[in-house]
Each structure stands twice: as structure tokens, then as C-alpha cells.
């Protein structure tokens, strides 16, 4: 064979060999890529299903309790009180709190202001407001009744309708201990200073310290004590508080809070695995697998 023909044949063989190599690489790489993606997708979907099945019930529960809390004012959940014995025991209420513990009150124009010892403020035998015990002082000012509790100053009409409730967030000094009305001024003692309350603007201003004239409690009449006993306030939990504690996990203590935190992390992981499944599926489809 002439030398020039051998050279041409050799070049043609080399060209075919390189062509097949290039085509082999072009066809084999997508196949390998698709196989890896398939394995990743399968593994990801397995964990996605496992996590979804694990948290499904809790996600539905948290969604329902969240919706209830979101519409709590319209549903009146805070006004519905649960007084089941097992529930009050779980929250640690003592049975001694089921009867009024305070037998003293303040006599104002033949009307008695007293406290149940739990949360209710009474005008005679009728509950008129909620505040924390004890009842520290009471007075009459410009046809209004004033009652100083541990956490708030309650302002009432003579009929017991709530006019205003001034607490520490509204400017009531911390550590208030006594109340009096003198020289047409409402004075509140905090132990180390005395402040004057403007009943119209609810502005508090410091004044000279007064040592005398603070309102003092008196024993309640026996007939009124008997009436209060029949209306003894039982401890209870509002339905809103119960749902909130269940939603956050606090109903079961620290373990419940950690469990709800874990559910939150798993939901985040569920979202991430879902996004990865979508991304890898699109990538596999574009690669031709």
C-alpha cells in the first residue's frame, strides 16, 4: 500500500476514535448526573414524608389553637372560666383560695369596698372589678369611689361601674401602700414619697409627705361576710389562658416548651426538604433524565 494511503487511513481511524470518545462522554455524563439526582431525590423524599407524618398532627393542632387565639376577643375566650378540680390542681391553686380570705374592708358613705383575696373587688356583695390583693385603701372623691389595690387604682361610680383603672403601666407608682383624700386632693403613699393624683387628667405629681389621715380598713359586718361567703370566688383558668398554654407548650412545663420548639424546627426542615425536592426535580428534568 502506498505510504500516502496508509497515512490517510490512519488519520481517518484516529478521527473516528476521537468522535466516538466525544460522543460517549456527551451521552454518559448526563446519565451519571441523572442517576445521582435520582438517589438524592429518593432519599430527600423519604425524609420529607417521614418528617411530614411526624409533625402532621401537631401542625394541625397548632393551626387550630392559633386561629382560636387570633379570634379570642370575638369568641370571648377570656371571659370563659374553667374551674375543674383537676385543672386548678394542675395549675397549683390551693383549695383554701376558694373562699374569701379577707374579712376587712373600707366603709365609704355606707357602702363597703372589700377584696375577695383572689382577684375580685367587691362593692358591698357585688363584684365590680378585678385587681390583685390586698386592698390597701379606699376613699370617696367627687362622686367617685377610689380603691387602691396592690397593682392598680380602681375608679368606680357610686353604683359600681368601672370608670378607670390606673396601673403601673399607666403611671401608678410602684409600691403604693395607702390612699387618702384631703383638701380636695387624692394622695397616694408609696412609703418614701407621696404623690397627688389629678382625677381629670390622671397626672401624678409629688407633694409633701403626709403621715396621718390614710384610710384604714374596718371589720366587715357579719351579714355582709355571710353574703360574700355565698358568692365565694372559686379559682379558675380562662379558656384563653388554657389554649395559649397548650399552643406554646407551657401547659406541660419546660418539656412542653422544648417539644413545641422541636416541632417548629421540624416544620422548617420540612419546608427545606420540599424546596430541595422541587429544585432537584427541575434540575433532573433539564438534564434529560
C-alpha positions in Angstrom: 0.0 0.0 0.0 1.4 3.4 -0.8 2.6 5.4 2.1 0.2 8.3 1.4 -2.9 5.9 1.5 -1.7 4.5 4.9 -1.4 7.9 6.3 -4.9 9.0 5.2 -6.4 5.7 6.6 -4.6 6.2 9.9 -5.9 9.7 10.2 -9.5 8.6 9.4 -9.3 5.9 12.2 -8.0 8.5 14.7 -10.8 10.9 13.7 -13.5 8.2 14.2 -12.0 7.1 17.5 -11.9 10.7 18.9 -15.5 11.2 17.6 -16.8 8.2 19.5 -15.0 9.3 22.6 -16.5 12.7 22.5 -20.0 11.3 21.9 -19.5 8.8 24.7 -18.6 11.5 27.1 -21.6 13.6 26.0 -24.0 10.8 26.5 -22.6 9.3 29.6 -22.2 12.4 31.9 -26.0 13.3 31.9 -26.8 9.7 32.6 -24.4 9.7 35.6 -25.8 13.1 36.8 -29.4 11.9 36.5 -28.6 8.8 38.5 -27.1 10.8 41.3 -30.0 13.2 41.3 -32.5 10.3 41.4 -30.8 8.9 44.5 -30.8 12.3 46.2 -34.4 12.9 45.3 -35.5 9.5 46.6 -33.6 10.0 49.9 -34.9 13.5 50.2 -38.5 12.5 49.6 -38.2 9.7 52.2 -37.2 12.1 54.9 -39.7 14.6 53.6 -42.5 12.1 54.1 -41.2 10.9 57.5 -41.0 14.4 58.8 -44.4 15.3 57.4 -46.0 12.3 59.0 -44.3 13.0 62.3 -45.5 16.6 62.7 -48.8 16.4 60.8 -51.0 16.1 63.9 -49.1 18.8 65.9 -49.2 21.2 62.9 -53.0 20.8 62.7 -53.3 21.3 66.5 -51.1 24.4 66.4 -53.0 25.8 63.5 -56.4 25.3 65.2 -55.2 26.8 68.6 -53.6 29.7 66.7 -56.8 30.5 64.9 -58.7 30.4 68.2 -56.3 32.8 69.9 -56.4 35.1 66.9 -60.1 35.4 67.2 -60.2 35.3 71.0 -61.9 38.7 71.5 -64.8 37.9 69.2 -65.2 34.4 70.7 -65.0 35.8 74.3 -62.4 33.1 75.4 -61.0 35.3 78.1 -64.5 35.6 79.7 -65.0 31.8 79.9 -63.6 30.4 83.2 -62.8 26.8 83.7 -63.0 25.7 87.3 -62.4 21.9 87.1 -60.7 20.5 90.1 -58.0 18.6 88.1 -57.3 21.8 86.2 -56.9 24.0 89.2 -54.7 21.3 90.9 -52.5 21.2 87.7 -52.0 25.0 87.9 -51.2 24.7 91.6 -54.2 26.6 93.1 -54.8 25.7 96.7 -58.3 24.8 97.9 -58.0 27.5 100.6 -58.3 30.1 97.9 -61.9 29.0 97.2 -63.3 31.2 99.9 -62.7 34.9 100.5 -59.8 35.2 103.0 -60.1 38.9 103.8 -62.8 39.9 106.3 -61.9 43.6 106.4 -63.0 46.4 104.1 -63.5 50.2 103.8 -66.7 51.9 104.7 -67.5 54.7 102.3 -70.8 56.5 102.6 -72.5 53.4 104.0 -71.0 51.3 101.2 -68.3 48.7 101.7 -65.4 48.1 99.4 -63.6 44.8 100.1 -61.5 42.2 98.3 -62.0 38.5 97.8 -58.4 37.8 98.4 -58.0 36.3 94.9 -58.8 38.8 92.1 -62.3 40.2 92.7 -63.0 43.7 94.2 -66.5 43.9 95.8 -68.8 46.8 96.3 -71.0 45.5 99.2 -71.7 42.0 97.9 -71.3 42.6 94.2 -68.1 42.1 92.2 -67.2 45.3 90.4 -63.6 45.0 89.2 -60.5 42.8 89.1 -57.3 43.7 90.9 -54.6 42.0 92.9 -54.9 41.7 96.7 -54.7 43.2 99.2 -57.0 46.2 99.2 -54.7 48.9 100.6 -57.1 51.9 100.7 -60.3 53.4 99.6 -61.9 56.8 99.5 -64.7 59.0 98.1 -63.9 61.9 95.7 -66.2 64.0 93.6 -69.0 61.3 93.5 -66.4 58.7 92.6 -65.2 55.7 94.6 -61.5 55.0 94.7 -59.9 51.7 95.6 -56.2 51.1 95.8 -55.1 47.5 95.2 -51.6 46.1 95.1 -51.3 46.6 91.3 -53.9 49.3 90.4 -56.0 52.2 91.5 -59.6 51.4 90.6 -62.0 54.3 90.0 -65.8 53.5 90.2 -69.1 55.2 90.1 -71.3 55.0 93.3 -73.2 52.2 91.5 -70.0 50.2 91.0 -69.4 50.9 87.3 -65.8 50.9 86.3 -64.6 54.4 85.2 -60.8 53.9 85.0 -58.1 51.5 86.2 -54.7 53.1 86.7 -51.9 50.6 86.9 -48.1 50.9 86.9 -48.0 51.0 83.0 -50.4 54.0 83.3 -48.1 55.8 85.8 -49.2 54.4 89.2 -46.0 54.5 91.4 -44.6 51.1 92.3 -45.0 50.1 95.9 -48.1 52.1 96.7 -49.2 51.4 100.2 -52.0 53.8 101.2 -54.7 56.2 99.9 -56.4 59.3 101.3 -58.5 62.3 100.1 -57.7 65.6 101.8 -58.2 69.3 100.8 -59.8 68.1 97.5 -56.7 66.1 96.7 -56.2 62.4 96.0 -53.0 61.3 97.7 -51.2 58.1 97.3 -48.4 57.0 99.6 -45.5 54.9 98.3 -43.6 54.6 101.5 -40.8 57.0 100.7 -42.9 59.7 99.0 -46.5 60.9 98.4 -48.0 61.8 95.1 -51.1 63.7 94.2 -53.5 62.4 91.5 -55.3 64.7 89.1 -58.6 62.8 88.7 -59.4 64.5 85.4 -56.0 64.0 83.6 -54.8 61.1 85.8 -51.5 63.0 86.1 -49.4 62.2 89.2 -47.3 64.9 90.9 -45.1 64.6 94.0 -46.2 66.5 97.1 -45.1 66.9 100.7 -45.2 63.6 102.6 -48.2 63.0 104.8 -48.1 60.8 107.9 -51.7 60.9 109.1 -55.2 60.6 107.6 -54.7 57.5 105.5 -57.8 55.4 105.0 -57.8 52.3 107.3 -59.8 49.1 107.0 -62.6 48.0 109.3 -64.1 44.6 110.1 -66.9 43.8 107.7 -70.5 43.4 109.1 -71.4 39.8 109.8 -74.3 39.9 107.3 -72.1 41.1 104.5 -69.5 38.4 105.3 -72.2 35.8 105.0 -73.3 37.2 101.6 -69.7 37.2 100.4 -69.3 33.6 101.6 -72.2 32.5 99.4 -70.5 34.2 96.4 -67.1 32.9 97.3 -64.9 33.1 94.2 -63.5 29.8 93.1 -60.1 29.8 91.4 -60.2 29.0 87.7 -58.4 29.4 84.4 -59.7 31.3 81.5 -60.2 29.3 78.3 -57.9 31.8 76.5 -55.1 31.1 79.0 -55.6 27.3 78.7 -55.4 27.5 74.9 -52.4 29.8 74.9 -50.5 27.5 77.3 -51.4 24.5 75.1 -50.3 26.3 72.0 -47.0 27.3 73.5 -46.4 24.0 75.3 -46.2 25.8 78.7 -49.2 23.7 80.0 -46.7 20.8 80.3 -43.8 22.9 81.7 -40.4 23.2 80.2 -40.6 19.9 78.5 -43.7 21.1 76.6 -42.0 24.3 75.5 -39.0 22.3 74.2 -41.3 19.9 72.4 -43.1 22.8 70.6 -39.7 24.2 69.7 -38.7 20.9 68.2 -41.9 20.8 66.2 -41.1 24.3 64.9 -37.6 23.1 63.8 -39.1 20.1 62.1 -41.5 22.2 60.2 -38.6 24.4 59.0 -36.8 21.2 57.9 -39.9 20.1 56.1 -40.0 23.3 54.1 -36.3 23.0 53.2 -36.7 19.4 52.0 -39.7 20.4 50.0 -37.7 23.2 48.3 -34.8 20.8 47.6 -37.2 18.2 46.1 -38.6 20.9 43.7 -35.1 22.2 42.8 -33.6 18.7 42.2 -36.6 17.6 40.2 -36.3 20.6 37.8 -32.6 20.0 37.5 -33.1 16.4 36.7 -35.7 17.3 34.0 -33.4 19.8 32.4 -30.6 17.3 32.3 -32.8 14.9 30.3 -33.1 12.3 33.0 
